[in-house]
Amino acid sequence: MAKIAFVFPGQGSQHVGMGKAAFDTSEAARNVFRQADAALDAPLSRLCFEGPDTELQLTENSQPAILTTSIALLRGLAERCDVVAGHSLGEYSANVCAGTLRFEDAVRLVRKRGRYMQEAVPVGQGAMAAVLGGEVATIEAACREVGGVVEPVNYNCPGQLVIAGEAAAVQAAMRLIETRGAKAKLLPVSAPFHSQLMKPAEERLAPDLRAVELAQPNIPLYVNVDATRVGSAEAARDALMRQVSRPVRWQQTIEKMAADGVTLFVEIGPGKALAGMIRRIAKDAKRVSVESPADFEAARKAIAEARG
């Protein structure tokens, strides 16, 4: 039987104005933004809708903003899925969707997660770079060969990988990678996310995650860190702890979901980056993105067709 997956985006998809149409047209979505404002004791909704962009781009703001917009769209769509996953930060949205995490707990956790990740490495000392083309083994070897800390941190899709680490080491790896036929481009981010340099952030977040009550997922939840399905609250908690300083294995996660029978991926949240990646990973699967209520009809139609 065909399966429907909901997938949720991570950091980088934020933009001023996100979620405003959902807030204006859906009471369910409005409630999510109100819950976020109350949980954080801050006007997150206004930051999403009006900016300023410089504030929204701050990691400790962008992470709860993306989570809140994604869950608002999920509640506004009001459809069910068979399995769920999220890219990096999006894994928190996936846990809310699966019933593992209460939304209010999730939004407070990701604000702390964003702050801890930003504070783990002083601005300017870390870097991330997108690598386009080239073999994965060649890129991994280049990272091992240069001095300092640099490693693959996002296995996004065929032909797209992200490396991160110490700024000088990342630039050295970029130069070596380009001599071997791939292209590398520095990303405009403020910290080397998912690299081993994030270990201090992981250690700070762990007690916060342990202090929050998690429930058994009510639908199968796939996690980035192992590219596999988890079925217990403790396994979900453990995956959220470990993902901070370990690679996002998105390509492997989608390959596993497709092998397990997923034929429709519904991306819910700002941006369409995941749909683009999935097109290159699971070529036979259908994809639809839900960025605003204008996308609800197409998504509901695709879901109905997938259910037969």
Disulfide bonds with the S-S distance in Angstrom:
none
